[in-house]
Amino acid sequence: MRSASQRQNSEGHRKRLRQKFLKSGLEGFHDYEIVELLLTLGTPRRDCKASAKEVLKKFGSLRSVLEAPAEELSTVYGIGSNNVIGLKLAQAIALRYLRDKVVGQDFLRSSEEVIDYLRLNLRDRNREVFLVVFLNGRNQIMAMEELFAGTLTTSAVYPREVIERTLKNKAAALVLVHNHPSGNSQPSTEDLKITKRLKDAADSIDVTIHDHIIIAGDNFYSFADHGIL
């Protein structure tokens, strides 16, 4: 059991971390201090410094900690379900912020920001996800929707559903997106077939497909950049 002086020291340390953040943001913070601050959201009265250092040691970086599955985070001594909430909340907020930042923007002018969001959202998924970005007539992003998940084949991606969502969103153009958990960004034969089927379907209702983007880790492949669309 900790003594009264140890508890006071821990409380003082947590208070100094919070004051440091409120004064200067994350400027000057070590990665373990950022993790520690997030862990205290779940257990505000417990010393989380040792757990923060341990989880960083296990996963190797702040980014890897934030992207780690909740069940893997919970295997680190001193981190329970309450602590995990703080870590996953930070990642979820970052995703929401990046998504909200690009909605309403011109896709062609803000494509780098869109790619940043797509990387963060899809690069660490352990199965393939197919997402559609819906654009209006001025190429502004109106919505992004995940429509299919699993092994993406021509029999698993339904053009009719894509067209239904396109009409529902009153979109004039689309950007197709999916991830490759393997880390290989090159399009497969199935990817090429899916793209052709969806392009034919979109053409039938006078909707343009600007691009099909494959996210593979930190890398991406653009069909448009390679002259496929």
Beta strands, then each sheet from edge to edge (+ up, - down):
strand 1: 129-135
strand 2: 141-149
strand 3: 173-179
strand 4: 208-216
strand 5: 219-222
sheet 1: 2+ 1- 3+ 4+ 5-
end
